[in-house]
């Protein structure tokens, strides 16, 4: 009897150890994400954001503060794990943020998170959903979530498993982490990068950008449980959603630079000094 208990304990320990997957190296990220070499990843100097995915992977990010910053901008990639170009763009923008543009005098505290859904990214093949099969971009607590998210999933997506919103809002550690970022960092702007529809979407106050690079504004509507709906409509924090044309290929380097410049110019014009958003008044709710 004692032998069986020892064996059961050892199996439990092995199970726990295999469940907690350690951080992948920059070599791993470079092998998975298009147009990201290990050196670019290492230069990003990502830090552990003290959050874990369902499978125990760390969520990594990078803060680039400014002493006199009057804006806080949160840039997100990879909320859908199979939209790998979105993570790539964020890595490239981290590099650009470290080299301020002289013709766009904008003082910003940046926070970049290249891969919100590392379990989806490192699945084989990469998956839109997280390790529990939840579409993280349908898991935010928008009003009437219980009714609307289920109706939308059943009627509009025909129960597409790639768009399952979960059993309840904020059921997933990754979506709870993003809510904590909104409450703690209090961004004046959220930029969420996706693929592959090749357009620009916007939710919330302010006049939206008409274009970023070759991507033009084409507002696609409001979805139950989405970050744009929750942040932009419900909380009043402007959310720019970038839909790159391809999930597996990034735009050219020149195009990524142009998108960055356009974002900075629009931000300076619409969210510059003296212009506040509802982010300043977000309550600390957990």
Secondary structure, 3 states (H helix, E strand, C coil): CHHHHHHHHHHHHHHHHHHCCCCCCHHHHHHHCCCCCHHHHHHHCCEEEEEECCCCCEEEEEEECCCCCCEEEEEECCCCCCCHHHHHHHHHHHHHHCCCCCCCCCCEEEEEECCCCHHHHHCCCCCCCCCCCCCHHHCCCCCCHHHHHHHHHHHHCCCCHHHCCCCCCCCCHHHHHHHHHHHHHCCCEEEEEEECCCEEEEECCCCCCCEECCEEECCCCCCCCCHHHHHHHHCCCEEEEEEECCCCCCCCHHHHHHHHHHHHHHHHHHHCCCCCCHHHHCCCCC
